[in-house]
């Protein structure tokens, strides 16, 4: 069972280093449950929760040990021993070394994203229907991309970076690729179902989809490095076999 102020500080530092400093204020109860799971004393976990709710963690580096303990005792109604332990914990947690480390790490995932190439895969399908028959159409896309203009990309990732300035590059890629998924699926659906009177011709889809992807990338300061798109489509299949008719 973790009971020392050093162990408490290390537990909170690990959490901050993963989730960001604002995580304490935004999700205090999650901080409490995480500490419990990490074998921190339940009573001390509860005491930490109380101090977070009282905003004790906002600026403790500006107070000496006794001043901070007094604030904790008066605001949180904790005893002298616990107040002093938490004062030591907060001073260790927000030491100049830790604050310097967090400042240097801010947006490190974004910097990594901007300095590398990233791979992306998509598999999608859509169905054309006409006069009681349908054709199933498929595409498999593999591509790689890179950042050319970080300033244009930043608005797309702003919410993720504001929520956690230490967010990993891979998580930021997921934000980009969620938008890319929609662009490709919308283009596939429009290509397949856009003209109900003529069956789709999937052999021309790869080039049309590439243009759509390049437009999306241009909007957000990205470039298409490599791209392949394989397509397929079924023969005519009767809808009434499946129990419905169009």
C-alpha positions as CSV (number, residue, x, y, z in Angstrom):
1,X,0.0,0.0,0.0
2,X,1.4,3.4,-1.0
3,X,1.4,5.8,1.8
4,X,4.5,8.1,1.5
5,X,4.4,11.5,-0.1
6,X,7.0,10.4,-2.7
7,X,4.8,7.5,-3.8
8,X,1.8,9.8,-4.1
9,X,3.8,12.3,-6.1
10,X,5.1,9.6,-8.4
11,X,1.6,8.2,-9.0
12,X,0.2,11.6,-9.9
13,X,3.2,12.5,-12.0
14,X,2.7,9.4,-14.1
15,X,-0.9,10.3,-14.6
16,X,-0.1,13.9,-15.6
17,X,2.7,12.8,-17.9
18,X,0.1,10.6,-19.8
19,X,-3.0,12.8,-19.6
20,X,-1.8,16.3,-19.1
21,X,-1.9,18.7,-16.1
22,X,-5.5,19.8,-16.7
23,X,-6.6,16.2,-16.2
24,X,-6.6,16.7,-12.4
25,X,-9.1,19.6,-12.6
26,X,-11.2,18.0,-15.4
27,X,-11.5,14.5,-14.0
28,X,-10.9,14.5,-10.2
29,X,-12.9,11.4,-9.5
30,X,-11.0,9.5,-12.3
31,X,-7.7,10.6,-10.5
32,X,-9.1,9.1,-7.3
33,X,-10.1,5.8,-8.9
34,X,-6.8,5.6,-10.7
35,X,-4.9,6.0,-7.4
36,X,-7.0,3.3,-5.8
37,X,-6.2,0.9,-8.6
38,X,-2.5,1.8,-8.2
39,X,-2.6,0.6,-4.6
40,X,-2.5,4.1,-3.0
41,X,-4.0,4.2,0.5
42,X,-7.8,4.7,0.2
43,X,-7.7,7.4,2.9
44,X,-4.9,9.3,1.2
45,X,-6.6,8.9,-2.3
46,X,-9.7,10.5,-0.8
47,X,-7.6,13.3,0.8
48,X,-6.0,14.0,-2.6
49,X,-9.4,14.1,-4.2
50,X,-10.5,16.6,-1.6
51,X,-7.5,18.8,-2.3
52,X,-8.1,18.7,-6.1
53,X,-11.7,19.7,-5.6
54,X,-10.4,22.6,-3.5
55,X,-8.0,23.6,-6.3
56,X,-5.0,23.1,-4.0
57,X,-3.0,21.7,-7.0
58,X,-3.3,25.1,-8.7
59,X,0.0,26.9,-8.0
60,X,1.4,25.1,-5.0
61,X,5.0,25.9,-6.2
62,X,4.4,29.4,-5.0
63,X,4.1,28.4,-1.3
64,X,6.6,26.9,1.2
65,X,5.8,23.7,3.0
66,X,4.1,25.2,6.1
67,X,2.1,27.7,4.1
68,X,0.8,25.0,1.8
69,X,0.0,22.7,4.7
70,X,-2.0,25.6,6.4
71,X,-4.0,26.1,3.2
72,X,-4.8,22.4,3.0
73,X,-5.8,22.2,6.6
74,X,-8.1,25.2,6.4
75,X,-9.7,24.5,3.1
76,X,-10.0,20.7,3.3
77,X,-10.4,20.2,7.1
78,X,-7.6,17.6,7.2
79,X,-5.4,17.0,10.2
80,X,-1.9,18.4,10.6
81,X,-0.1,15.1,9.7
82,X,-2.1,14.6,6.5
83,X,-1.9,18.3,5.5
84,X,1.9,18.3,5.9
85,X,2.2,15.0,3.9
86,X,0.1,16.4,1.1
87,X,2.1,19.6,1.1
88,X,5.3,17.7,0.7
89,X,3.6,15.6,-2.1
90,X,2.4,18.7,-4.0
91,X,5.8,20.4,-3.7
92,X,7.5,17.3,-5.1
93,X,4.9,16.8,-7.8
94,X,5.2,20.4,-9.0
95,X,9.0,20.7,-8.6
96,X,10.9,22.9,-11.0
97,X,12.3,19.8,-12.7
98,X,8.9,18.3,-13.3
99,X,7.4,21.6,-14.5
100,X,10.4,22.0,-16.9
101,X,9.9,18.5,-18.2
102,X,6.2,19.0,-18.8
103,X,6.8,22.3,-20.6
104,X,9.4,20.7,-22.9
105,X,7.0,17.8,-23.6
106,X,4.0,20.0,-24.5
107,X,2.8,19.0,-27.9
108,X,5.6,16.4,-28.4
109,X,3.1,14.1,-30.1
110,X,2.2,16.8,-32.6
111,X,5.9,17.4,-33.3
112,X,6.4,13.7,-33.9
113,X,3.4,13.7,-36.2
114,X,4.8,16.5,-38.2
115,X,8.3,14.9,-38.5
116,X,7.3,11.4,-39.8
117,X,5.3,9.6,-42.5
118,X,2.2,7.7,-41.5
119,X,0.3,4.8,-43.0
120,X,-3.4,4.4,-43.4
121,X,-5.7,1.7,-44.6
122,X,-9.4,1.7,-45.5
123,X,-11.8,-1.0,-46.5
124,X,-15.3,0.0,-47.6
125,X,-18.4,-1.1,-49.5
126,X,-21.5,0.4,-50.9
127,X,-24.5,-1.0,-52.8
128,X,-26.3,0.2,-56.0
129,X,-29.9,-0.9,-56.5
130,X,-32.2,-0.7,-59.4
131,X,-35.4,-2.5,-60.5
132,X,-35.1,-5.4,-58.1
133,X,-31.4,-6.1,-58.5
134,X,-28.3,-4.8,-56.8
135,X,-24.5,-4.6,-57.2
136,X,-22.2,-4.6,-54.3
137,X,-19.1,-2.5,-54.7
138,X,-15.9,-2.7,-52.7
139,X,-12.6,-0.7,-52.3
140,X,-9.4,-1.3,-50.3
141,X,-7.1,1.7,-49.9
142,X,-3.6,1.8,-48.6
143,X,-1.7,5.1,-48.4
144,X,0.9,7.0,-46.6
145,X,0.9,10.7,-45.8
146,X,3.0,13.4,-44.2
147,X,2.5,16.9,-42.8
148,X,3.6,19.8,-44.9
149,X,2.0,22.7,-43.0
150,X,1.5,22.3,-39.3
151,X,-0.4,25.6,-39.0
152,X,-3.1,24.3,-41.3
153,X,-3.3,21.0,-39.5
154,X,-3.5,22.5,-36.0
155,X,-7.3,23.4,-36.2
156,X,-8.2,19.8,-36.9
157,X,-6.3,18.6,-33.8
158,X,-6.9,21.6,-31.5
159,X,-9.5,19.9,-29.3
160,X,-7.4,16.8,-28.8
161,X,-4.3,18.9,-27.9
162,X,-6.3,21.2,-25.6
163,X,-7.7,18.2,-23.8
164,X,-4.2,16.6,-23.4
165,X,-1.1,18.5,-24.6
166,X,0.9,15.2,-24.1
167,X,-1.3,13.2,-26.5
168,X,0.6,10.7,-28.5
169,X,1.2,11.0,-32.3
170,X,-0.7,7.8,-32.9
171,X,-3.8,9.2,-31.2
172,X,-3.5,12.4,-33.3
173,X,-3.3,10.2,-36.4
174,X,-6.6,8.7,-35.4
175,X,-8.2,12.2,-35.4
176,X,-6.9,12.8,-38.9
177,X,-8.0,9.3,-40.1
178,X,-11.5,9.7,-38.7
179,X,-12.0,12.6,-41.1
180,X,-10.3,10.7,-43.9
181,X,-12.7,7.7,-43.3
182,X,-15.7,10.0,-43.8
183,X,-14.2,11.6,-47.0
184,X,-13.6,8.2,-48.6
185,X,-16.9,6.6,-47.5
186,X,-18.9,9.6,-48.7
187,X,-17.0,9.5,-52.0
188,X,-17.6,5.8,-52.4
189,X,-21.4,6.1,-51.6
190,X,-21.7,9.0,-54.1
191,X,-19.8,7.1,-56.7
192,X,-21.9,4.0,-56.4
193,X,-25.4,5.4,-55.7
194,X,-25.1,8.8,-57.3
195,X,-26.8,7.7,-60.6
196,X,-29.6,5.2,-59.9
197,X,-30.1,4.6,-63.6
198,X,-26.6,3.5,-64.5
199,X,-24.6,0.8,-62.7
200,X,-21.3,2.0,-61.1
201,X,-18.0,1.4,-62.9
202,X,-15.5,0.8,-60.1
203,X,-12.4,0.8,-62.3
204,X,-12.5,4.6,-62.5
205,X,-13.0,5.0,-58.8
206,X,-9.4,4.9,-57.6
207,X,-8.4,8.1,-59.5
208,X,-11.5,10.0,-58.4
209,X,-11.0,9.0,-54.8
210,X,-7.4,10.0,-54.9
211,X,-8.5,13.5,-56.0
212,X,-10.9,13.7,-53.1
213,X,-8.2,12.6,-50.6
214,X,-5.7,15.2,-52.0
215,X,-8.3,17.9,-51.5
216,X,-8.8,16.9,-47.9
217,X,-5.0,16.8,-47.4
218,X,-4.5,20.2,-49.0
219,X,-7.1,21.7,-46.6
220,X,-5.3,20.4,-43.6
221,X,-1.6,20.9,-44.6
222,X,-1.0,17.2,-45.5
223,X,0.4,15.5,-48.6
224,X,-0.2,12.1,-50.1
225,X,3.1,10.2,-50.3
226,X,1.9,6.9,-51.6
227,X,-1.5,5.5,-52.7
228,X,-3.0,2.3,-53.9
229,X,-6.7,1.5,-54.3
230,X,-8.1,-1.9,-55.3
231,X,-11.7,-2.2,-56.2
232,X,-14.2,-5.0,-57.0
233,X,-17.9,-5.3,-57.7
234,X,-20.4,-8.2,-57.8
235,X,-22.5,-9.2,-60.7
236,X,-26.2,-8.3,-60.7
237,X,-27.9,-10.0,-57.7
238,X,-31.7,-10.1,-57.2
239,X,-33.1,-8.3,-54.2
240,X,-36.2,-10.5,-53.9
241,X,-33.9,-13.4,-52.9
242,X,-33.2,-11.5,-49.7
243,X,-36.8,-10.8,-49.1
244,X,-37.2,-7.3,-50.4
245,X,-37.8,-5.6,-53.8
246,X,-36.9,-2.2,-55.1
